[in-house]
Amino acid sequence: MQVYYKLEQFKGDSSLATWIGRIAYNFGLRFLQKQERAPAVDEKHPVEQEGDTKSGQLDDLQQQAIKDALSKAMKQLPPEQRTIIGLYHFNDMTTVEISEICNMPQGTVKSHLSRARERLKTLLESRRSIL
């Protein structure tokens, strides 16, 4: 709906996809800041299942534990870092695309990405014994 209402504001300086992405980014960031929730881990790439064997069930449990740990760690990141990590790793966007959508320099996107990865690494390593 936001895209429809703001269509007259599209100047053509960027691609339509980038412009729509920017609207979605702003909307999502405001929502996350209000709700203090992290984006869900991408479900488009499910982990291969190995049937109903005990080994397969154990693998499924381990994968679910990893997803849960990642989701909890993501919730501890600031909203901008959560969004950038999600766009980069779960939506396969480049830092150039993210910088256009987020309206920030590419270096800032890379900095947020690096800091978010380091924070996630620290958080996940502290839970390693559980996984």
MDAnalysis code that builds the backbone (N, CA, C; Angstrom):
import MDAnalysis as mda
import numpy as np

u = mda.Universe.empty(393, n_residues=131, atom_resindex=np.repeat(np.arange(131), 3), trajectory=True)
u.add_TopologyAttr("name", ["N", "CA", "C"] * 131)
u.add_TopologyAttr("resid", np.arange(1, 132))
u.add_TopologyAttr("resname", ["MET", "GLN", "VAL", "TYR", "TYR", "LYS", "LEU", "GLU", "GLN", "PHE", "LYS", "GLY", "ASP", "SER", "SER", "LEU", "ALA", "THR", "TRP", "ILE", "GLY", "ARG", "ILE", "ALA", "TYR", "ASN", "PHE", "GLY", "LEU", "ARG", "PHE", "LEU", "GLN", "LYS", "GLN", "GLU", "ARG", "ALA", "PRO", "ALA", "VAL", "ASP", "GLU", "LYS", "HIS", "PRO", "VAL", "GLU", "GLN", "GLU", "GLY", "ASP", "THR", "LYS", "SER", "GLY", "GLN", "LEU", "ASP", "ASP", "LEU", "GLN", "GLN", "GLN", "ALA", "ILE", "LYS", "ASP", "ALA", "LEU", "SER", "LYS", "ALA", "MET", "LYS", "GLN", "LEU", "PRO", "PRO", "GLU", "GLN", "ARG", "THR", "ILE", "ILE", "GLY", "LEU", "TYR", "HIS", "PHE", "ASN", "ASP", "MET", "THR", "THR", "VAL", "GLU", "ILE", "SER", "GLU", "ILE", "CYS", "ASN", "MET", "PRO", "GLN", "GLY", "THR", "VAL", "LYS", "SER", "HIS", "LEU", "SER", "ARG", "ALA", "ARG", "GLU", "ARG", "LEU", "LYS", "THR", "LEU", "LEU", "GLU", "SER", "ARG", "ARG", "SER", "ILE", "LEU"])
u.atoms.positions = np.array([
    [0.829, -1.186, 0.000],
    [0.000, 0.000, 0.000],
    [0.876, 1.253, 0.000],
    [1.981, 1.199, 0.775],
    [2.873, 2.355, 0.831],
    [3.425, 2.682, -0.553],
    [3.796, 1.664, -1.317],
    [4.338, 1.874, -2.657],
    [3.289, 2.571, -3.527],
    [2.078, 2.113, -3.466],
    [1.004, 2.696, -4.263],
    [0.803, 4.163, -3.901],
    [0.749, 4.451, -2.606],
    [0.510, 5.824, -2.165],
    [1.682, 6.757, -2.480],
    [2.894, 6.223, -2.537],
    [4.078, 7.043, -2.761],
    [4.577, 6.992, -4.207],
    [3.850, 6.339, -5.088],
    [4.287, 6.157, -6.468],
    [4.607, 7.486, -7.158],
    [3.855, 8.524, -6.861],
    [4.110, 9.823, -7.489],
    [5.443, 10.429, -7.045],
    [6.012, 9.926, -5.933],
    [7.290, 10.427, -5.437],
    [8.484, 9.749, -6.117],
    [8.243, 8.692, -6.884],
    [9.327, 7.994, -7.569],
    [9.889, 8.887, -8.664],
    [11.180, 9.219, -8.559],
    [11.808, 10.155, -9.486],
    [12.533, 9.455, -10.629],
    [12.789, 8.163, -10.505],
    [13.496, 7.433, -11.540],
    [15.004, 7.512, -11.410],
    [15.508, 8.067, -10.291],
    [16.953, 8.160, -10.065],
    [17.585, 6.792, -9.840],
    [16.805, 5.867, -9.355],
    [17.280, 4.508, -9.115],
    [16.292, 3.550, -9.768],
    [16.598, 2.261, -9.661],
    [15.663, 1.287, -10.230],
    [14.408, 1.228, -9.361],
    [13.330, 0.806, -9.943],
    [12.075, 0.688, -9.213],
    [12.221, -0.301, -8.059],
    [12.967, -1.385, -8.297],
    [13.168, -2.399, -7.249],
    [13.894, -1.801, -6.055],
    [14.896, -0.966, -6.287],
    [15.627, -0.327, -5.196],
    [14.719, 0.624, -4.435],
    [13.911, 1.381, -5.144],
    [12.992, 2.322, -4.526],
    [11.967, 1.589, -3.654],
    [11.408, 0.505, -4.172],
    [10.449, -0.294, -3.398],
    [11.149, -0.930, -2.203],
    [12.386, -1.396, -2.424],
    [13.160, -1.970, -1.314],
    [13.387, -0.967, -0.206],
    [13.625, 0.280, -0.562],
    [13.837, 1.335, 0.428],
    [12.575, 1.549, 1.258],
    [11.429, 1.560, 0.620],
    [10.156, 1.714, 1.341],
    [9.965, 0.533, 2.295],
    [10.213, -0.668, 1.796],
    [10.068, -1.866, 2.628],
    [11.060, -1.851, 3.792],
    [12.285, -1.416, 3.520],
    [13.303, -1.332, 4.573],
    [12.857, -0.387, 5.678],
    [12.419, 0.808, 5.313],
    [11.980, 1.778, 6.319],
    [10.793, 1.268, 7.119],
    [9.846, 0.667, 6.433],
    [8.667, 0.122, 7.103],
    [9.076, -0.991, 8.077],
    [9.918, -1.914, 7.603],
    [10.361, -3.028, 8.439],
    [11.200, -2.577, 9.611],
    [12.085, -1.606, 9.394],
    [12.923, -1.108, 10.475],
    [12.077, -0.454, 11.557],
    [11.103, 0.348, 11.151],
    [10.206, 0.961, 12.151],
    [9.445, -0.115, 12.926],
    [8.985, -1.131, 12.211],
    [8.255, -2.220, 12.873],
    [9.152, -2.922, 13.893],
    [10.388, -3.261, 13.495],
    [11.309, -3.942, 14.404],
    [11.636, -3.087, 15.617],
    [11.811, -1.800, 15.398],
    [12.118, -0.921, 16.518],
    [10.959, -0.855, 17.495],
    [9.748, -0.874, 16.978],
    [8.565, -0.848, 17.847],
    [8.371, -2.182, 18.559],
    [8.549, -3.259, 17.847],
    [8.271, -4.590, 18.389],
    [9.467, -5.238, 19.054],
    [10.657, -4.735, 18.764],
    [11.907, -5.313, 19.260],
    [11.985, -6.808, 18.973],
    [11.668, -7.151, 17.722],
    [11.747, -8.543, 17.282],
    [12.727, -8.652, 16.136],
    [13.351, -9.810, 16.024],
    [14.291, -10.077, 14.927],
    [13.562, -10.732, 13.773],
    [14.057, -10.519, 12.540],
    [13.485, -11.255, 11.418],
    [13.726, -12.757, 11.591],
    [12.788, -13.535, 11.150],
    [12.926, -14.980, 11.279],
    [14.052, -15.488, 10.392],
    [14.652, -16.588, 10.802],
    [15.668, -17.230, 9.982],
    [14.996, -17.727, 8.712],
    [15.669, -17.589, 7.589],
    [15.116, -17.929, 6.288],
    [14.700, -19.391, 6.238],
    [13.465, -19.616, 5.857],
    [12.945, -20.977, 5.743],
    [12.953, -21.463, 4.295],
    [13.420, -20.629, 3.351],
    [13.423, -21.034, 1.945],
    [14.436, -22.133, 1.670],
    [15.444, -22.235, 2.519],
    [16.508, -23.211, 2.310],
    [16.507, -24.232, 3.446],
    [15.508, -25.105, 3.472],
    [15.443, -26.056, 4.573],
    [16.624, -27.024, 4.561],
    [16.957, -27.499, 5.728],
    [18.031, -28.466, 5.867],
    [17.549, -29.801, 5.322],
    [18.411, -30.499, 4.599],
    [18.025, -31.800, 4.044],
    [17.652, -32.752, 5.175],
    [16.579, -33.496, 4.957],
    [16.163, -34.464, 5.947],
    [16.644, -35.837, 5.517],
    [17.009, -36.643, 6.496],
    [17.567, -37.963, 6.203],
    [16.604, -39.087, 6.555],
    [15.334, -38.850, 6.392],
    [14.374, -39.899, 6.668],
    [14.036, -39.969, 8.143],
    [13.491, -41.128, 8.534],
    [13.046, -41.309, 9.909],
    [14.030, -42.097, 10.749],
    [15.281, -42.168, 10.349],
    [16.263, -42.882, 11.140],
    [16.604, -42.092, 12.383],
    [17.163, -42.768, 13.371],
    [17.565, -42.075, 14.597],
    [18.614, -41.025, 14.292],
    [19.522, -41.335, 13.392],
    [20.548, -40.382, 12.999],
    [19.911, -39.151, 12.363],
    [18.936, -39.366, 11.498],
    [18.231, -38.252, 10.852],
    [17.475, -37.406, 11.849],
    [16.849, -38.066, 12.834],
    [16.113, -37.332, 13.861],
    [17.064, -36.517, 14.727],
    [18.234, -37.076, 15.024],
    [19.226, -36.358, 15.814],
    [19.725, -35.135, 15.045],
    [19.969, -35.332, 13.745],
    [20.395, -34.208, 12.911],
    [19.330, -33.124, 12.878],
    [18.055, -33.533, 12.768],
    [16.960, -32.560, 12.766],
    [16.931, -31.775, 14.077],
    [17.115, -32.460, 15.187],
    [17.128, -31.787, 16.491],
    [18.298, -30.822, 16.602],
    [19.464, -31.240, 16.101],
    [20.630, -30.362, 16.136],
    [20.409, -29.135, 15.262],
    [19.849, -29.337, 14.079],
    [19.576, -28.204, 13.193],
    [18.570, -27.251, 13.826],
    [17.568, -27.790, 14.489],
    [16.574, -26.935, 15.149],
    [17.221, -26.167, 16.297],
    [18.119, -26.803, 17.032],
    [18.825, -26.127, 18.123],
    [19.694, -24.995, 17.578],
    [20.317, -25.229, 16.439],
    [21.144, -24.193, 15.807],
    [20.269, -23.028, 15.359],
    [19.133, -23.329, 14.730],
    [18.211, -22.274, 14.300],
    [17.716, -21.464, 15.494],
    [17.371, -22.152, 16.579],
    [16.889, -21.459, 17.779],
    [17.968, -20.558, 18.363],
    [19.203, -21.071, 18.419],
    [20.313, -20.278, 18.954],
    [20.577, -19.063, 18.074],
    [20.527, -19.243, 16.761],
    [20.742, -18.132, 15.841],
    [19.638, -17.092, 15.979],
    [18.419, -17.555, 16.091],
    [17.291, -16.637, 16.243],
    [17.426, -15.823, 17.532],
    [17.797, -16.474, 18.622],
    [17.981, -15.760, 19.894],
    [19.136, -14.768, 19.801],
    [20.214, -15.166, 19.138],
    [21.362, -14.272, 18.981],
    [20.986, -13.075, 18.104],
    [20.227, -13.317, 17.041],
    [19.804, -12.226, 16.155],
    [18.966, -11.199, 16.910],
    [18.139, -11.656, 17.836],
    [17.291, -10.748, 18.613],
    [18.111, -9.812, 19.486],
    [19.348, -10.180, 19.759],
    [20.198, -9.353, 20.605],
    [20.958, -8.283, 19.822],
    [20.857, -8.324, 18.500],
    [21.512, -7.322, 17.667],
    [20.631, -6.072, 17.561],
    [21.248, -4.906, 17.360],
    [20.454, -3.702, 17.090],
    [19.654, -3.880, 15.791],
    [18.516, -3.208, 15.664],
    [17.660, -3.400, 14.487],
    [18.372, -3.209, 13.147],
    [19.231, -2.199, 13.022],
    [19.919, -1.985, 11.744],
    [20.820, -3.159, 11.406],
    [21.551, -3.681, 12.394],
    [22.432, -4.820, 12.145],
    [21.622, -6.062, 11.802],
    [20.507, -6.282, 12.497],
    [19.641, -7.427, 12.184],
    [19.171, -7.348, 10.744],
    [18.748, -6.171, 10.349],
    [18.230, -5.981, 8.999],
    [19.313, -6.224, 7.959],
    [20.484, -5.661, 8.182],
    [21.574, -5.808, 7.215],
    [22.024, -7.262, 7.115],
    [22.156, -7.935, 8.254],
    [22.503, -9.371, 8.240],
    [21.447, -10.150, 7.469],
    [20.190, -9.859, 7.724],
    [19.104, -10.559, 7.041],
    [19.120, -10.331, 5.543],
    [19.304, -9.076, 5.132],
    [19.344, -8.777, 3.702],
    [20.534, -9.445, 3.029],
    [21.674, -9.433, 3.692],
    [22.893, -9.969, 3.086],
    [22.890, -11.498, 3.053],
    [22.636, -12.122, 4.192],
    [22.776, -13.579, 4.271],
    [21.506, -14.347, 3.919],
    [20.344, -13.817, 4.239],
    [19.116, -14.562, 4.001],
    [18.432, -14.174, 2.697],
    [18.692, -12.956, 2.212],
    [18.086, -12.509, 0.960],
    [19.099, -12.374, -0.164],
    [20.342, -12.756, 0.093],
    [21.412, -12.770, -0.911],
    [21.587, -11.433, -1.639],
    [21.511, -10.340, -0.893],
    [21.735, -9.025, -1.486],
    [23.203, -8.651, -1.335],
    [23.691, -7.815, -2.248],
    [25.063, -7.323, -2.168],
    [25.105, -6.103, -1.256],
    [26.317, -5.732, -0.839],
    [26.441, -4.546, 0.005],
    [26.045, -3.284, -0.771],
    [26.229, -3.280, -2.068],
    [25.807, -2.141, -2.889],
    [24.287, -2.001, -2.855],
    [23.588, -3.120, -3.047],
    [22.119, -3.094, -3.014],
    [21.621, -2.663, -1.634],
    [22.241, -3.195, -0.600],
    [21.829, -2.848, 0.758],
    [22.076, -1.367, 1.032],
    [23.207, -0.843, 0.566],
    [23.494, 0.573, 0.796],
    [22.469, 1.466, 0.105],
    [21.995, 1.062, -1.062],
    [20.958, 1.827, -1.758],
    [19.637, 1.760, -1.010],
    [19.280, 0.569, -0.558],
    [18.014, 0.390, 0.150],
    [18.029, 1.103, 1.497],
    [19.134, 0.990, 2.211],
    [19.230, 1.567, 3.554],
    [19.646, 3.040, 3.542],
    [19.979, 3.548, 2.363],
    [20.404, 4.931, 2.215],
    [21.583, 5.259, 3.138],
    [22.590, 4.390, 3.085],
    [23.809, 4.610, 3.849],
    [24.993, 4.213, 2.980],
    [26.161, 4.788, 3.241],
    [27.329, 4.433, 2.429],
    [27.653, 2.945, 2.507],
    [28.240, 2.441, 1.441],
    [28.581, 1.021, 1.393],
    [29.538, 0.653, 2.522],
    [30.450, 1.540, 2.875],
    [31.376, 1.284, 3.976],
    [30.656, 1.114, 5.302],
    [29.599, 1.878, 5.502],
    [28.798, 1.762, 6.727],
    [28.078, 0.419, 6.763],
    [27.564, 0.001, 5.617],
    [26.903, -1.309, 5.530],
    [27.908, -2.409, 5.876],
    [29.110, -2.318, 5.295],
    [30.143, -3.319, 5.574],
    [30.522, -3.311, 7.052],
    [30.585, -2.129, 7.651],
    [30.916, -2.012, 9.067],
    [29.842, -2.665, 9.930],
    [28.579, -2.363, 9.633],
    [27.466, -2.988, 10.374],
    [27.502, -4.506, 10.200],
    [27.767, -4.950, 8.989],
    [27.820, -6.380, 8.699],
    [28.930, -7.052, 9.493],
    [30.093, -6.436, 9.520],
    [31.231, -6.991, 10.252],
    [30.961, -7.030, 11.756],
    [30.439, -5.945, 12.286],
    [30.142, -5.892, 13.728],
    [29.065, -6.905, 14.107],
    [28.060, -7.034, 13.258],
    [26.987, -7.988, 13.530],
    [27.516, -9.422, 13.511],
    [28.373, -9.728, 12.557],
    [28.958, -11.071, 12.489],
    [29.786, -11.370, 13.732],
    [30.594, -10.407, 14.151],
    [31.422, -10.602, 15.348],
    [30.556, -10.813, 16.580],
    [29.485, -10.027, 16.696],
    [28.577, -10.164, 17.843],
    [27.888, -11.526, 17.815],
    [27.427, -11.932, 16.637],
    [26.785, -13.245, 16.513],
    [27.764, -14.364, 16.842],
    [28.987, -14.227, 16.387],
    [30.013, -15.236, 16.672],
    [30.223, -15.367, 18.179],
    [30.341, -14.231, 18.849],
    [30.525, -14.245, 20.299],
    [29.332, -14.882, 21.004],
    [28.141, -14.491, 20.612],
    [26.929, -15.023, 21.240],
    [26.782, -16.524, 20.992],
    [27.077, -16.961, 19.777],
    [26.914, -18.379, 19.449],
    [28.011, -19.225, 20.088],
    [29.229, -18.699, 20.189],
    [30.291, -19.436, 20.843],
    [29.999, -19.643, 22.326],
    [29.329, -18.686, 22.935],
    [28.984, -18.835, 24.344],
    [27.920, -19.918, 24.548],
    [27.200, -20.244, 23.492],
    [26.164, -21.294, 23.561],
    [26.638, -22.598, 22.948],
    [27.898, -22.665, 22.543],
    [28.435, -23.830, 21.829],
    [28.218, -25.135, 22.588],
    [28.384, -25.122, 23.874],
    [28.240, -26.349, 24.651],
    [26.819, -26.906, 24.576],
    [25.848, -26.016, 24.387],
    [24.452, -26.441, 24.283],
    [24.215, -27.092, 22.926],
    [24.841, -26.535, 21.889],
    [24.637, -27.040, 20.528],
    [25.442, -28.297, 20.321],
])
